[in-house]
Amino acid sequence: MIKVGLTGGIGSGKTTIAKAFAAVGVPVYNCDDAAHRLTDSDERVVSALKGRFGDHIYLADGRLDRKALAGIIFQDPLALSFVNGLVHPVVAEDFDAWARHMADGGAPWVLCEAAVMVESGMDKLMDRLIVVYLPRELRITRAMARDHAPRELIEKRMSNQADPDSVLALADYIISPDDKHLVLPQIIDIDNELRASSPCRQRERR
């Protein structure tokens, strides 16, 4: 089975692209969703976060107080590094188990969506990398409209992600969801190519 990473900067439309792949039958793993689930449920993560930030970092119902944590880590690079170093390996472990389950079910390939695919090292677990790319100004405009957020906040979030051009250099596929390119044909072409080259499909042909 082929493991494919999907990434893109804030406002690029990455999540919409992932949903489109899911709509054509591709199993999709969302790293952000997994991180939320694991920071609430994985005992190793919960214990480490409480040890570093105090028990109050979790709400009375047992869920992580994400707003409080965000207020800390985006002001403290060392705290951000600690959280990333704690959570990213656990997400990678969870993805690996999920991917093996999908392979057992006969999936020819799976998609792993992550905003910080390269920064977290998740790209090293992938066989291919898809980058959703839009020019910076267009991404800022879209992110501001989507999040109802000021430009300064969007730019600050962008500063915590890898430079899009450097990520683009690692891409096996580039999807451009701008007004000049239809997205669905790009998705179908990638899906067809990956299904055709999947070890599962090759075994079927033999």
Buried (B, 14 or more C-beta within 10 A) or exposed (E): BBBBBBBBBBBBBBBEBBEBBBEEEBBBBBBEEBBBEBBBEBEEBBEBBBEEBEEEBBEEEEEBBBEBBEEBBEEEEEBBEBBBEBBBBBBBEBBEEBBEEBBEEEBBBBBBBBBBBBBBEBBEBBEBBBBBBBEEEBBBBBBBEEEEBEEEEBBEBBEBBBEBEEBEEBBBBEBBBEEEEEBEEBBEEBBEBBBEBBEBBEEEEE
